[in-house]
């Protein structure tokens, strides 16, 4: 309720200005109702109304209101009418101009008010001593009101800059969130490509083998179907883990850890069970690697073996070599299949994904057909942050 009331008041400046002009009216009442008056009642009332009424539009037309008040005070001084409590209205007008407009407008209003102070000191004070003391008092009052207006103006500008900065930071934060979301979607897309391509390739190979052996070797056909079942479950589990990050209500702690170098043995065994002979060699001592780098190595090997399954042809064999040397790990996946002789090798998207993954950590991927047949993928991934 209070907040709505203040919002309603902010849109009605004349009403608020009339409220702040009320103290001037209250200060003027005792002198108007008193028995002894330096100014006739009718003249006092007219002058008070002339000085108070413009205050209603003080913030709506600040410069105009100040000019009107200064003119009334000037006429009052020239006519020899003694100052009355309502003359404080000119100081209110000075404050509003100094607080709402540029420095030059505030300075001009202050000089006009100071001119009025000089005129009042010369007009109403008797003797040089009284004139000087009156001028000093009025000048201090004018300077104080002017400085107060400048302070309020500076404070408003400062608060406005803070609001603009907060709004800009909020926009930048939203933009960063959107960029992070886009990057996360791209990462999930790459992960899904690797998971689906690899596991579906294994399933297709096993299904073809089962259909071929179902009439002649029921045991091998059953083994192939079991491999298909297990591969499908693994694929579903990885897809659930990847897609689970898109569900805000899920518990992040329930997600399975990302595969890394330690899971390459399981990957090789899975590919072997699909009928592709794979030899796996590791040279050197594995250094401490971040999960992101380990995932990159795993996905590169997985994608390379998937391409071998899909495009290597019959009786193909593959070799996976990991060599840890200095501040980098070299991944080399070689097969002796058809390689570039495939009519439609379909390797484009997978190789692009490999290069993107390696580039994140300053690495590189080279893929090319081998002389005499086969295909080779060589990747180099730096293992340290400095690299």
N, C-alpha and C positions, 0 to 999 in steps of 0.2 A: 504493500500500500504506500509506504513512504517513498519507495523508489519511483513508482508510477506518478506520485504527486510531484516530485522534483522534475521528472521528465515533462510533465504537463506545464510546470512553471517555466522551464527553460524556453519553451516555445512562445511565451507571452512576455516579452521584454517590457512593454509599457506597464503592465500590471506590477512586475517586480520593481521597476524604477519608481512607480508611484508609492510602493511600500517603503522604499529607502528614502523617499522624499518626506515621509511622515514626520521624522524627527525634526526637520527644519520647520514644519508647521507647528509642532509642539513647542519648539524654542521661541517661536514668534508670538504665541498666544499670551503669555504673561504681560509682555509690553503693550499688546493691543487692548487687553482687558484692564490694565492698571489705571489708576486715577491720574497720575502725572505722565504725560507723553511729550517727548521732544518733537514728534511728528504728528500732525493731525490724524485722527482715526481713519478717515476716508482715504487720505493720501497714503497712510501706512498700509492699509488693506490692499489698495491698488498696487503698491510697490511689492508687497509680499506675494500677491498672486502673480505678478509679472515675473518674479524671480523663481517661484516654486513651480508654476505650471509647466515651463519648458523642461523641467527635470523628468517629467513623465516620458519624454522622448529622448532621454539622455543617451542611451545606448543604441537607439535606432538611428538618430542623426547627431552623432557626438559633436562634430565641428560646427554644425549649424546652431545647436543648442548653446555651445560655448560662445559663439559669436553674438547670439542674442543676449545672453547673460552679461557679457562684457560691455555690450552697447548700453544696456539698461543701467549698469553700474556707472558707466561714463556719464550718461545723462544725469544720473543721481548726483554725481560729484560736481558736475558743472552747475546744476541747479542749487547746490548747497544743502541738499537733504542729508541729514546725518546718517551714518551707517546704522543698519538694523540687522537683527539676527539672520534674516533671510539672505543677506549678502554672502553667507557661506556657500550659497549655491554655485557661485563662480568658481570656487575651489573644487567642488564636485565635478564641474564641467572640465576644469583643467586636468584633473586626475583621469577622467574618462578618455580625453584626447591622448594624453601621454601613454595610457595603458593599451589603447586600441589601434593606434596608428604609428607610422614610422617615426624615427627619432626627430626628423626635421619638423614634423607637425607638432610633436610634444614640445620641442624647443620654442617654436613660434608661439604656442599657447602660453608657455611660461614667461616669455618676454612681454606678451600682452598683459598678463597678470601682474608682472613686475612694474610695468608702466602704470597700471591702476594703483599699485601700492605707492608709487612715487606721487601720483596725483592726490591720493588720499592723505598721505603724510603732509604734503604742502597745503592741502585744503583744510584739514581738520585739526592739525597740531599747531599749537602756538609756541613760537620761539624755536630757535635752531636746535636747542637740546632736545626738546620734545619731538621735533620733526625727525631728528636723526634716530632717536630711540624708537619712534613709531615706524619709521622706514625699515630699521633693522629687524624689528619684530615681524612686520609684514613680509619682508624679504625672506626671512627664515621660514615662515609659514608657507610661502609660495614654493620655495626650493624644496621643502620637505614633501609637499604634496606632489610636486613634479618628480622627485626621485622615487617616491612610492609608486607612482604610475609606471615609471621606467622599470622598476623592479618587478612589478606584476607582469608587464609586457615580456620581459626577459624570461620570467618563470613560465609563462604560458608557451613561449616559443620552445623552451627546453622540454616541457611536458609533451608538446606536440611532436617534437623530434623523437622523443622516446616512444610515443605511440606509433609513429611512422616506422621506426626501427623495429619495434615489436611486430608490426604487421608484415614488414619485409622479411624478418627472420622466420615468421610463421609460413610465409609463402615459400621461402627457400627450404624450410623443413619439409613442407608438403612435396616440393619438387624432388628433394632427396629421397623421401619415402617412395615416391612414384618410380624414381630411377632404381632404387633398391628392389622394389617389387618387380620391375621389368627384368633386372638382372637375375633375380631369383627364378622368374618364369623361364628365362633362357637357360639357366642352369638345370632346372627340372626337365626342360625339353631335351637337353643333351643327355641327361641321365636316362630319360625314358627311351630315347633313341637307342642308347647302348644296351639297356636291359632288354627291350623288346626285340631288337635286331639279333642279339646273341641267342637269347633263349628260344625265339621262334625258329632260328636257323637250326639249333640243336633238335628241336621238336620235329621239324620237317625231315631232317636226316634220319632220325630214329623212326619216324612214321614210314618213310620209304623202306628202311631196312626191315621193319616189322611186316609190312605188306609183302615183301619179297620172301621172307623166311617163314611166314605163317603156315604154309603148306608143307615145308620140308623140315623145318627146325622150330618146333613149338617153343622150346626152351629159350632160344635166342629171341624169338618174337615176344615172349612174355617179358624177357629182360628189357627189350627195347621199349615196351609199353610202360614198364615200371620207370624207366629213365624219363620217358615223356611225362609221366605223372609227377615225378619229383621235380623235373625242370619247370613244369607249369606252376607247381606250388612255389618254387623259388622265385619265379618271375612275378607271381601275384604278390608275394611278400615284399619284394623290392618295390613294386608299383604302389602298394599300399603305403610303404614308408615314404616314398617320394611325394605322393599326392596328399599324404597326411599333413604336410606343412601348409597346405592351402586351407586347412580347417582350423579356424581360430579356437574352437572349443576343445580340440584334442590336447592331450598332455604331451608336451615336448619330450618328457622323459621316457615316453613309451616307444620312441622311435629306435630302431635298430641302428648300431653304429655303422658308419660308412665303411665299405670294403677297402682294404689297403694291401700292402705288399705281402703281408702274412696270409692273405686269402688267395694268393696266386696259385698255391698248390691245389686248393679246392677247385679253382677255375680250370686248371690243367686237367685234373682228374675228371671233371664234368665233360670237358671236350673229348678226352680219351674215351669216355663211356659212350660217346656218340659215334665212335668209329674212326676218329681222326687220330692217327699216331702223333703224339707231341712229346718232344724231349725238352726238359726244363733245366737250365744251367744257371748258376749264380757264381759270380767271381768277385772277390773282394769282401770287405766287412761292411755290412749295412750301417750307415750312420743314422743318427736321430733325424727323422724327417717328419714334417708336419702332416696332419691328416689330409690336407688338401693335396699335397704333393704325392702322398701314397695313393690317394684316390685317382690322381691323374695317371700314375704308372699303371694302376689296375685297369682303368678304362682303356688306355692305349693298347695294352695286351689283349683285353677282351675284344675290342673292335677289330684288331688285326686278325685274331683267330676266327672271329665271326666272318670276316671277309674270306678267309681261307675256306671255311665250311661252305660258304655260298658260291664261291667262284673258283675254288681250287681244282675242281673236277675229281674224277675217280682216282683212287690209289695215291692220294696226295698225303704228304707228311709235313709236319711243321716243327720248327725249333724256336724256343723262346730262351733268350740269353739276357741276363741282367748283369751288368758290370759296374761296380762301384769304384770310381776313380776320382780321388781328390774331392772336389766340391760338387760333383755331379754324378748322376746315375745314367748309364746308357742302356736303353731298352732296344733290343734287336729281335724282331720276329721275322723269320724267313720260312717260306714254303716252296716246294718244288712242283707246284701245280701249273695250271695254264697261264697264270699271271696276266700280262697284257694281251694274251691271245684270246681272252674271253670276249665274245661278241659284245656283250653289254655287262661291263663289270660292276656298274652301280656303286663305285667306291667314293664318289664325289662328296656326299654329305658326311660320311663317316670320317674321311680324311680331314675335311674342314673342321670337324669337331675335335679331332686329335690336335690339330695345329692351334686351335683356340685354347684348348686346355693347357698345352705346353707353353703358349705365349703368356699366359697369366703369371707364370713363375720365371719368365725370361728364358724359356727353353725353346727347342725347335724340333720339328718332325720332318723327316725326308722319307718319301715313299716312291718306289720305282720298280719296274720289272727288272728281273735279273737276266743276264745273258744266258741263253740256252733254255729259258723257261723259269717259271717261278716268280715270286714277288717278295719284296723285302720292305719292311718298315723299320726305320731307325729313328729313335727319339732320344734327345738329350735333355734331362731335367736337372737344373741346379738344385742342390740339396740344402743350401744355406740361405738365410735372409740376405746376407751381404751380396751373394751372387745374383 
